[in-house]
């Protein structure tokens, strides 16, 4: 009888762990970058290849850093929300065109609207790697000292914007 209890107990524990794991939201994976300085980089701008962008240019400002691509279906889903939010001027939005063709990114913004103060161009994905990008879109709220305060994996929703990003940005701007 006892030789059946141990395997049965292990099986029950494994089923319980599987049930808990299946109910977790993969978009709520905590980022190890939260509370740490945003990785520095210098890459060309999407619309001006002869000019570069570095996050150091944003020191002293609370800003949103949105990683996007023209080939990204979910980016198209969140883009109208970013365009509307960009019009409010709550915080500047900087885009990172990720693993894309320059012309495709430019054409995409011309077609769907450009909510960005500017878009940096990460053709080979190195900046994305340093930020721990799982896939696009991903968005980071960065404070005046250049510290990442929030990360959204996947498209920003109206709820996330209203309940997390805007209140945190307002708090950081005080």
N, CA and C atoms as a LAMMPS dump frame, in Angstrom:
ITEM: TIMESTEP
0
ITEM: NUMBER OF ATOMS
522
ITEM: BOX BOUNDS ff ff ff
-5.0000000000000000e+02 5.0000000000000000e+02
-5.0000000000000000e+02 5.0000000000000000e+02
-5.0000000000000000e+02 5.0000000000000000e+02
ITEM: ATOMS id mol type element x y z
1 1 1 N 0.822 -1.197 0
2 1 2 C 0 0 0
3 1 3 C 0.864 1.258 0
4 2 1 N 1.921 1.302 0.831
5 2 2 C 2.79 2.478 0.926
6 2 3 C 3.554 2.744 -0.364
7 3 1 N 3.868 1.684 -1.132
8 3 2 C 4.624 1.894 -2.362
9 3 3 C 3.788 2.606 -3.43
10 4 1 N 2.463 2.665 -3.273
11 4 2 C 1.596 3.382 -4.203
12 4 3 C 1.33 4.82 -3.759
13 5 1 N 1.499 5.086 -2.469
14 5 2 C 1.216 6.434 -1.95
15 5 3 C 2.23 7.471 -2.423
16 6 1 N 3.508 7.122 -2.473
17 6 2 C 4.529 8.077 -2.907
18 6 3 C 4.318 8.492 -4.37
19 7 1 N 4.17 7.552 -5.314
20 7 2 C 3.917 7.981 -6.7
21 7 3 C 2.609 8.761 -6.84
22 8 1 N 1.575 8.367 -6.084
23 8 2 C 0.311 9.085 -6.142
24 8 3 C 0.472 10.505 -5.608
25 9 1 N 1.208 10.665 -4.527
26 9 2 C 1.463 11.993 -3.959
27 9 3 C 2.244 12.879 -4.923
28 10 1 N 3.257 12.319 -5.566
29 10 2 C 4.05 13.075 -6.546
30 10 3 C 3.168 13.483 -7.725
31 11 1 N 2.32 12.569 -8.184
32 11 2 C 1.417 12.866 -9.293
33 11 3 C 0.464 14.006 -8.934
34 12 1 N -0.087 13.986 -7.74
35 12 2 C -1.024 15.04 -7.304
36 12 3 C -0.308 16.392 -7.235
37 13 1 N 0.908 16.412 -6.721
38 13 2 C 1.679 17.663 -6.65
39 13 3 C 1.962 18.193 -8.063
40 14 1 N 2.348 17.33 -8.985
41 14 2 C 2.627 17.759 -10.36
42 14 3 C 1.375 18.295 -11.047
43 15 1 N 0.235 17.657 -10.834
44 15 2 C -1.019 18.141 -11.41
45 15 3 C -1.359 19.515 -10.837
46 16 1 N -1.161 19.702 -9.531
47 16 2 C -1.443 20.997 -8.899
48 16 3 C -0.529 22.082 -9.469
49 17 1 N 0.754 21.798 -9.63
50 17 2 C 1.692 22.779 -10.201
51 17 3 C 1.328 23.105 -11.644
52 18 1 N 0.939 22.122 -12.416
53 18 2 C 0.525 22.354 -13.794
54 18 3 C -0.722 23.232 -13.843
55 19 1 N -1.681 22.966 -12.967
56 19 2 C -2.914 23.764 -12.929
57 19 3 C -2.611 25.215 -12.584
58 20 1 N -1.732 25.451 -11.633
59 20 2 C -1.351 26.821 -11.265
60 20 3 C -0.637 27.489 -12.432
61 21 1 N 0.293 26.792 -13.061
62 21 2 C 1.053 27.351 -14.179
63 21 3 C 0.187 27.718 -15.362
64 22 1 N -0.831 26.922 -15.633
65 22 2 C -1.718 27.207 -16.759
66 22 3 C -2.595 28.426 -16.516
67 23 1 N -2.737 28.824 -15.278
68 23 2 C -3.57 29.986 -14.957
69 23 3 C -2.77 31.282 -14.838
70 24 1 N -1.46 31.226 -15.039
71 24 2 C -0.638 32.43 -14.971
72 24 3 C -0.701 33.184 -16.288
73 25 1 N -0.583 34.502 -16.214
74 25 2 C -0.594 35.344 -17.406
75 25 3 C 0.85 35.58 -17.841
76 26 1 N 1.247 35.112 -19.039
77 26 2 C 2.637 35.293 -19.465
78 26 3 C 3.011 36.759 -19.671
79 27 1 N 2.032 37.658 -19.789
80 27 2 C 2.32 39.083 -19.95
81 27 3 C 2.702 39.733 -18.628
82 28 1 N 2.536 38.995 -17.538
83 28 2 C 2.86 39.544 -16.23
84 28 3 C 4.179 39.007 -15.698
85 29 1 N 5.039 38.582 -16.607
86 29 2 C 6.366 38.126 -16.214
87 29 3 C 7.137 39.337 -15.704
88 30 1 N 7.594 39.302 -14.458
89 30 2 C 8.319 40.469 -13.958
90 30 3 C 9.657 40.635 -14.684
91 31 1 N 9.941 41.847 -15.052
92 31 2 C 11.189 42.113 -15.751
93 31 3 C 12.296 42.365 -14.738
94 32 1 N 13.458 41.775 -14.949
95 32 2 C 14.579 42.065 -14.048
96 32 3 C 15.087 43.494 -14.212
97 33 1 N 14.609 44.206 -15.241
98 33 2 C 15.061 45.578 -15.478
99 33 3 C 14.273 46.613 -14.677
100 34 1 N 13.125 46.233 -14.126
101 34 2 C 12.327 47.187 -13.36
102 34 3 C 13.159 47.669 -12.167
103 35 1 N 13.25 48.989 -12.031
104 35 2 C 14.024 49.57 -10.935
105 35 3 C 15.503 49.721 -11.248
106 36 1 N 15.891 49.373 -12.465
107 36 2 C 17.297 49.487 -12.855
108 36 3 C 17.423 50.482 -14.01
109 37 1 N 18.615 51.059 -14.175
110 37 2 C 18.805 51.995 -15.297
111 37 3 C 18.537 51.323 -16.634
112 38 1 N 17.863 52.057 -17.507
113 38 2 C 17.604 51.552 -18.855
114 38 3 C 18.941 51.352 -19.559
115 39 1 N 19.108 50.228 -20.253
116 39 2 C 20.354 50.016 -20.982
117 39 3 C 20.601 51.153 -21.979
118 40 1 N 21.845 51.584 -22.039
119 40 2 C 22.196 52.667 -22.955
120 40 3 C 22.513 52.083 -24.332
121 41 1 N 22.301 52.876 -25.333
122 41 2 C 22.605 52.498 -26.708
123 41 3 C 22.687 53.757 -27.542
124 42 1 N 23.173 53.612 -28.735
125 42 2 C 23.148 54.687 -29.711
126 42 3 C 22.93 54.036 -31.066
127 43 1 N 21.773 54.334 -31.664
128 43 2 C 21.424 53.772 -32.975
129 43 3 C 20.899 54.891 -33.866
130 44 1 N 20.887 54.649 -35.174
131 44 2 C 20.358 55.675 -36.077
132 44 3 C 18.856 55.883 -35.864
133 45 1 N 18.405 57.051 -36.237
134 45 2 C 16.973 57.331 -36.217
135 45 3 C 16.344 56.734 -37.472
136 46 1 N 15.087 56.357 -37.364
137 46 2 C 14.387 55.746 -38.488
138 46 3 C 14.264 56.704 -39.662
139 47 1 N 13.908 57.953 -39.382
140 47 2 C 13.661 58.916 -40.46
141 47 3 C 14.89 59.732 -40.844
142 48 1 N 15.966 59.573 -40.094
143 48 2 C 17.183 60.339 -40.384
144 48 3 C 18.392 59.462 -40.062
145 49 1 N 18.79 58.65 -41.021
146 49 2 C 19.865 57.684 -40.804
147 49 3 C 21.183 58.342 -40.419
148 50 1 N 21.336 59.62 -40.734
149 50 2 C 22.575 60.322 -40.401
150 50 3 C 22.565 60.863 -38.968
151 51 1 N 21.438 60.747 -38.259
152 51 2 C 21.325 61.176 -36.865
153 51 3 C 21.111 59.945 -35.993
154 52 1 N 21.632 60.007 -34.784
155 52 2 C 21.47 58.871 -33.881
156 52 3 C 20.598 59.265 -32.692
157 53 1 N 20.19 58.264 -31.947
158 53 2 C 19.43 58.482 -30.719
159 53 3 C 20.042 57.642 -29.615
160 54 1 N 20.102 58.232 -28.421
161 54 2 C 20.532 57.541 -27.215
162 54 3 C 19.555 57.915 -26.101
163 55 1 N 19.221 56.979 -25.217
164 55 2 C 18.339 57.31 -24.098
165 55 3 C 18.868 58.451 -23.219
166 56 1 N 20.156 58.713 -23.281
167 56 2 C 20.722 59.829 -22.51
168 56 3 C 20.063 61.152 -22.885
169 57 1 N 19.563 61.241 -24.129
170 57 2 C 18.889 62.461 -24.588
171 57 3 C 17.586 62.711 -23.818
172 58 1 N 17.054 61.676 -23.181
173 58 2 C 15.772 61.793 -22.497
174 58 3 C 15.927 61.994 -20.987
175 59 1 N 17.162 62.05 -20.492
176 59 2 C 17.358 62.273 -19.061
177 59 3 C 16.676 63.569 -18.649
178 60 1 N 16.011 63.527 -17.499
179 60 2 C 15.26 64.68 -17.019
180 60 3 C 13.802 64.656 -17.446
181 61 1 N 13.417 63.638 -18.24
182 61 2 C 12.037 63.502 -18.706
183 61 3 C 11.518 62.105 -18.38
184 62 1 N 10.239 62.022 -18.054
185 62 2 C 9.56 60.738 -17.973
186 62 3 C 9.103 60.44 -19.397
187 63 1 N 9.372 59.227 -19.89
188 63 2 C 9.042 58.918 -21.279
189 63 3 C 8.669 57.46 -21.447
190 64 1 N 7.964 57.218 -22.538
191 64 2 C 7.538 55.876 -22.893
192 64 3 C 8.411 55.393 -24.047
193 65 1 N 8.929 54.189 -23.929
194 65 2 C 9.783 53.584 -24.954
195 65 3 C 9.036 52.383 -25.509
196 66 1 N 8.591 52.484 -26.747
197 66 2 C 7.744 51.466 -27.368
198 66 3 C 8.502 50.75 -28.483
199 67 1 N 8.655 49.425 -28.334
200 67 2 C 9.335 48.602 -29.324
201 67 3 C 8.272 48.066 -30.281
202 68 1 N 8.446 48.336 -31.575
203 68 2 C 7.434 47.986 -32.571
204 68 3 C 8.097 47.568 -33.876
205 69 1 N 7.285 47.016 -34.784
206 69 2 C 7.769 46.646 -36.119
207 69 3 C 6.599 46.655 -37.094
208 70 1 N 6.885 46.902 -38.346
209 70 2 C 5.838 46.939 -39.368
210 70 3 C 5.239 45.557 -39.612
211 71 1 N 5.986 44.505 -39.367
212 71 2 C 5.529 43.135 -39.581
213 71 3 C 4.741 42.589 -38.402
214 72 1 N 4.592 43.359 -37.343
215 72 2 C 3.975 42.908 -36.094
216 72 3 C 2.465 43.154 -36.104
217 73 1 N 1.699 42.08 -36.043
218 73 2 C 0.239 42.182 -36.042
219 73 3 C -0.259 42.854 -34.763
220 74 1 N 0.305 42.497 -33.616
221 74 2 C -0.12 43.092 -32.342
222 74 3 C 0.214 44.575 -32.262
223 75 1 N 1.264 44.983 -32.963
224 75 2 C 1.615 46.413 -32.984
225 75 3 C 0.502 47.215 -33.654
226 76 1 N -0.086 46.643 -34.678
227 76 2 C -1.185 47.311 -35.373
228 76 3 C -2.385 47.441 -34.431
229 77 1 N -2.559 46.453 -33.564
230 77 2 C -3.655 46.465 -32.597
231 77 3 C -3.507 47.616 -31.598
232 78 1 N -2.297 47.847 -31.091
233 78 2 C -2.1 48.886 -30.078
234 78 3 C -1.86 50.271 -30.675
235 79 1 N -1.513 50.329 -31.948
236 79 2 C -1.067 51.592 -32.547
237 79 3 C -2.086 52.73 -32.472
238 80 1 N -3.384 52.5 -32.757
239 80 2 C -4.343 53.612 -32.636
240 80 3 C -4.384 54.2 -31.222
241 81 1 N -4.213 53.351 -30.223
242 81 2 C -4.184 53.829 -28.84
243 81 3 C -2.956 54.71 -28.604
244 82 1 N -1.812 54.304 -29.139
245 82 2 C -0.595 55.114 -29.004
246 82 3 C -0.734 56.45 -29.733
247 83 1 N -1.354 56.424 -30.902
248 83 2 C -1.546 57.663 -31.66
249 83 3 C -2.396 58.64 -30.843
250 84 1 N -3.486 58.161 -30.269
251 84 2 C -4.354 59.022 -29.45
252 84 3 C -3.63 59.489 -28.192
253 85 1 N -2.919 58.574 -27.533
254 85 2 C -2.185 58.939 -26.322
255 85 3 C -1.09 59.947 -26.638
256 86 1 N -0.432 59.799 -27.766
257 86 2 C 0.619 60.734 -28.174
258 86 3 C 0.099 62.154 -28.318
259 87 1 N -1.147 62.291 -28.727
260 87 2 C -1.747 63.62 -28.897
261 87 3 C -1.971 64.329 -27.567
262 88 1 N -2.06 63.572 -26.469
263 88 2 C -2.315 64.186 -25.162
264 88 3 C -1.085 64.912 -24.624
265 89 1 N 0.099 64.5 -25.052
266 89 2 C 1.323 65.124 -24.558
267 89 3 C 1.65 64.764 -23.121
268 90 1 N 1.011 63.727 -22.586
269 90 2 C 1.256 63.317 -21.2
270 90 3 C 2.732 63.021 -20.975
271 91 1 N 3.303 62.211 -21.84
272 91 2 C 4.743 61.92 -21.832
273 91 3 C 5.185 61.739 -23.28
274 92 1 N 6.418 62.067 -23.585
275 92 2 C 6.904 61.791 -24.939
276 92 3 C 7.004 60.279 -25.156
277 93 1 N 6.73 59.864 -26.374
278 93 2 C 6.848 58.451 -26.743
279 93 3 C 7.978 58.332 -27.754
280 94 1 N 8.926 57.47 -27.443
281 94 2 C 10.02 57.178 -28.365
282 94 3 C 9.802 55.761 -28.863
283 95 1 N 9.852 55.579 -30.162
284 95 2 C 9.686 54.258 -30.745
285 95 3 C 11.034 53.62 -31.034
286 96 1 N 11.035 52.304 -31.031
287 96 2 C 12.202 51.542 -31.471
288 96 3 C 11.723 50.585 -32.553
289 97 1 N 12.036 50.906 -33.797
290 97 2 C 11.668 50.048 -34.92
291 97 3 C 12.618 48.858 -34.889
292 98 1 N 12.066 47.678 -34.603
293 98 2 C 12.821 46.489 -34.226
294 98 3 C 12.873 45.456 -35.347
295 99 1 N 14.084 45.098 -35.767
296 99 2 C 14.316 44.05 -36.762
297 99 3 C 13.415 44.218 -37.978
298 100 1 N 13.447 45.385 -38.537
299 100 2 C 12.56 45.749 -39.632
300 100 3 C 13.397 46.327 -40.766
301 101 1 N 12.801 46.477 -41.912
302 101 2 C 13.432 47.215 -43.002
303 101 3 C 13.053 48.677 -42.824
304 102 1 N 14.031 49.537 -42.957
305 102 2 C 13.813 50.972 -42.745
306 102 3 C 12.612 51.484 -43.555
307 103 1 N 12.56 51.127 -44.822
308 103 2 C 11.479 51.618 -45.69
309 103 3 C 10.116 51.119 -45.218
310 104 1 N 10.064 49.873 -44.739
311 104 2 C 8.797 49.314 -44.265
312 104 3 C 8.317 50.056 -43.017
313 105 1 N 9.235 50.356 -42.11
314 105 2 C 8.876 51.106 -40.903
315 105 3 C 8.382 52.506 -41.23
316 106 1 N 9.066 53.174 -42.123
317 106 2 C 8.66 54.528 -42.523
318 106 3 C 7.285 54.512 -43.196
319 107 1 N 7.08 53.539 -44.075
320 107 2 C 5.8 53.418 -44.784
321 107 3 C 4.662 53.12 -43.788
322 108 1 N 4.941 52.256 -42.811
323 108 2 C 3.94 51.874 -41.808
324 108 3 C 3.495 53.095 -40.997
325 109 1 N 4.456 53.913 -40.562
326 109 2 C 4.109 55.119 -39.794
327 109 3 C 3.358 56.131 -40.646
328 110 1 N 3.727 56.25 -41.912
329 110 2 C 3.021 57.169 -42.807
330 110 3 C 1.575 56.722 -42.997
331 111 1 N 1.359 55.433 -43.037
332 111 2 C 0.012 54.891 -43.253
333 111 3 C -0.864 54.947 -42.01
334 112 1 N -0.309 54.584 -40.846
335 112 2 C -1.122 54.428 -39.635
336 112 3 C -0.992 55.574 -38.635
337 113 1 N -0.103 56.519 -38.902
338 113 2 C 0.105 57.641 -37.989
339 113 3 C 1.384 57.449 -37.188
340 114 1 N 1.964 58.559 -36.775
341 114 2 C 3.237 58.521 -36.06
342 114 3 C 3.085 59.179 -34.691
343 115 1 N 2.922 58.372 -33.636
344 115 2 C 2.752 58.926 -32.298
345 115 3 C 4.071 59.292 -31.614
346 116 1 N 5.184 59.02 -32.274
347 116 2 C 6.488 59.097 -31.641
348 116 3 C 7.146 60.467 -31.775
349 117 1 N 7.808 60.867 -30.702
350 117 2 C 8.688 62.023 -30.755
351 117 3 C 9.748 61.747 -31.817
352 118 1 N 10.226 60.497 -31.827
353 118 2 C 11.152 59.988 -32.829
354 118 3 C 11.148 58.48 -32.742
355 119 1 N 11.613 57.835 -33.783
356 119 2 C 11.802 56.389 -33.764
357 119 3 C 13.261 56.08 -34.015
358 120 1 N 13.824 55.274 -33.135
359 120 2 C 15.173 54.768 -33.328
360 120 3 C 15.057 53.512 -34.198
361 121 1 N 16.15 53.157 -34.849
362 121 2 C 16.114 52.043 -35.795
363 121 3 C 17.08 50.947 -35.346
364 122 1 N 16.527 49.81 -34.934
365 122 2 C 17.291 48.667 -34.426
366 122 3 C 17.218 47.525 -35.433
367 123 1 N 17.959 47.657 -36.521
368 123 2 C 17.88 46.699 -37.626
369 123 3 C 18.264 45.286 -37.21
370 124 1 N 19.296 45.149 -36.392
371 124 2 C 19.774 43.809 -36.047
372 124 3 C 19.251 43.293 -34.713
373 125 1 N 18.491 44.096 -33.992
374 125 2 C 17.87 43.642 -32.747
375 125 3 C 18.75 43.694 -31.513
376 126 1 N 19.903 44.31 -31.596
377 126 2 C 20.805 44.341 -30.429
378 126 3 C 20.24 45.15 -29.269
379 127 1 N 19.582 46.251 -29.563
380 127 2 C 18.976 47.053 -28.497
381 127 3 C 17.876 46.235 -27.821
382 128 1 N 17.073 45.561 -28.633
383 128 2 C 16.018 44.715 -28.092
384 128 3 C 16.562 43.645 -27.163
385 129 1 N 17.673 43.053 -27.52
386 129 2 C 18.293 42.03 -26.668
387 129 3 C 18.671 42.628 -25.323
388 130 1 N 19.269 43.828 -25.328
389 130 2 C 19.681 44.461 -24.08
390 130 3 C 18.495 44.815 -23.186
391 131 1 N 17.335 45.049 -23.792
392 131 2 C 16.129 45.363 -23.032
393 131 3 C 15.327 44.119 -22.68
394 132 1 N 15.787 42.956 -23.084
395 132 2 C 15.083 41.719 -22.765
396 132 3 C 13.776 41.575 -23.51
397 133 1 N 13.743 42.067 -24.745
398 133 2 C 12.513 42.01 -25.53
399 133 3 C 12.189 40.553 -25.868
400 134 1 N 10.984 40.126 -25.477
401 134 2 C 10.493 38.779 -25.79
402 134 3 C 9.942 38.751 -27.204
403 135 1 N 9.293 39.822 -27.581
404 135 2 C 8.655 39.958 -28.881
405 135 3 C 8 41.325 -28.908
406 136 1 N 7.617 41.761 -30.069
407 136 2 C 7.015 43.083 -30.171
408 136 3 C 5.502 42.949 -30.168
409 137 1 N 4.795 43.927 -29.67
410 137 2 C 5.294 45.145 -29.047
411 137 3 C 5.651 44.924 -27.57
412 138 1 N 6.552 45.738 -27.099
413 138 2 C 6.864 45.855 -25.679
414 138 3 C 7.057 47.335 -25.393
415 139 1 N 6.662 47.735 -24.201
416 139 2 C 6.707 49.148 -23.857
417 139 3 C 7.275 49.319 -22.45
418 140 1 N 8.103 50.341 -22.296
419 140 2 C 8.759 50.639 -21.022
420 140 3 C 8.444 52.073 -20.638
421 141 1 N 8.145 52.291 -19.366
422 141 2 C 8.024 53.648 -18.843
423 141 3 C 9.316 53.928 -18.092
424 142 1 N 10 54.988 -18.494
425 142 2 C 11.321 55.311 -17.95
426 142 3 C 11.25 56.666 -17.271
427 143 1 N 11.815 56.743 -16.059
428 143 2 C 11.717 57.975 -15.27
429 143 3 C 12.792 58.994 -15.632
430 144 1 N 12.78 60.118 -14.92
431 144 2 C 13.681 61.232 -15.218
432 144 3 C 15.156 60.883 -15.042
433 145 1 N 15.44 59.898 -14.197
434 145 2 C 16.827 59.484 -13.97
435 145 3 C 17.26 58.369 -14.926
436 146 1 N 16.353 57.963 -15.818
437 146 2 C 16.688 56.91 -16.767
438 146 3 C 16.476 55.508 -16.233
439 147 1 N 15.634 55.371 -15.213
440 147 2 C 15.361 54.077 -14.594
441 147 3 C 14.032 53.535 -15.131
442 148 1 N 14.02 52.265 -15.487
443 148 2 C 12.791 51.625 -15.971
444 148 3 C 11.854 51.413 -14.787
445 149 1 N 10.635 51.926 -14.899
446 149 2 C 9.649 51.82 -13.82
447 149 3 C 8.493 50.886 -14.143
448 150 1 N 8.3 50.574 -15.432
449 150 2 C 7.182 49.724 -15.83
450 150 3 C 7.518 49.093 -17.174
451 151 1 N 7.081 47.841 -17.342
452 151 2 C 7.25 47.158 -18.628
453 151 3 C 5.94 46.471 -18.982
454 152 1 N 5.487 46.702 -20.199
455 152 2 C 4.308 46.036 -20.728
456 152 3 C 4.751 45.083 -21.828
457 153 1 N 4.496 43.807 -21.632
458 153 2 C 4.767 42.816 -22.661
459 153 3 C 3.488 42.665 -23.475
460 154 1 N 3.596 42.814 -24.772
461 154 2 C 2.414 42.737 -25.623
462 154 3 C 1.796 44.108 -25.785
463 155 1 N 0.688 44.161 -26.513
464 155 2 C 0.078 45.466 -26.8
465 155 3 C -0.464 46.149 -25.559
466 156 1 N -0.328 47.456 -25.535
467 156 2 C -0.94 48.262 -24.479
468 156 3 C -2.441 48.253 -24.726
469 157 1 N -3.189 48.051 -23.668
470 157 2 C -4.649 48.098 -23.761
471 157 3 C -5.126 49.404 -23.132
472 158 1 N -6.359 49.818 -23.406
473 158 2 C -6.879 51.024 -22.746
474 158 3 C -6.824 50.91 -21.22
475 159 1 N -7.072 49.703 -20.69
476 159 2 C -7.048 49.503 -19.233
477 159 3 C -5.642 49.7 -18.672
478 160 1 N -4.652 49.124 -19.337
479 160 2 C -3.266 49.281 -18.877
480 160 3 C -2.857 50.749 -18.954
481 161 1 N -3.234 51.418 -20.014
482 161 2 C -2.898 52.827 -20.177
483 161 3 C -3.518 53.662 -19.065
484 162 1 N -4.82 53.476 -18.831
485 162 2 C -5.541 54.286 -17.839
486 162 3 C -5.193 53.918 -16.395
487 163 1 N -5 52.631 -16.128
488 163 2 C -4.83 52.183 -14.74
489 163 3 C -3.386 52.053 -14.282
490 164 1 N -2.459 51.952 -15.207
491 164 2 C -1.057 51.762 -14.814
492 164 3 C -0.144 52.854 -15.359
493 165 1 N -0.113 53.011 -16.683
494 165 2 C 0.879 53.899 -17.302
495 165 3 C 0.634 55.363 -16.955
496 166 1 N -0.578 55.851 -17.181
497 166 2 C -0.858 57.275 -16.93
498 166 3 C -0.677 57.632 -15.451
499 167 1 N -1.248 56.863 -14.504
500 167 2 C -1.033 57.237 -13.095
501 167 3 C 0.432 57.204 -12.679
502 168 1 N 1.171 56.195 -13.169
503 168 2 C 2.589 56.11 -12.816
504 168 3 C 3.378 57.246 -13.444
505 169 1 N 3.066 57.598 -14.688
506 169 2 C 3.752 58.712 -15.353
507 169 3 C 3.471 60.019 -14.623
508 170 1 N 2.242 60.221 -14.198
509 170 2 C 1.896 61.446 -13.457
510 170 3 C 2.636 61.496 -12.127
511 171 1 N 2.727 60.371 -11.452
512 171 2 C 3.452 60.307 -10.174
513 171 3 C 4.939 60.61 -10.391
514 172 1 N 5.507 60.036 -11.429
515 172 2 C 6.935 60.243 -11.702
516 172 3 C 7.247 61.669 -12.142
517 173 1 N 6.265 62.339 -12.701
518 173 2 C 6.472 63.724 -13.161
519 173 3 C 6.345 64.753 -12.043
520 174 1 N 5.95 64.335 -10.852
521 174 2 C 5.805 65.302 -9.736
522 174 3 C 7.144 65.759 -9.237
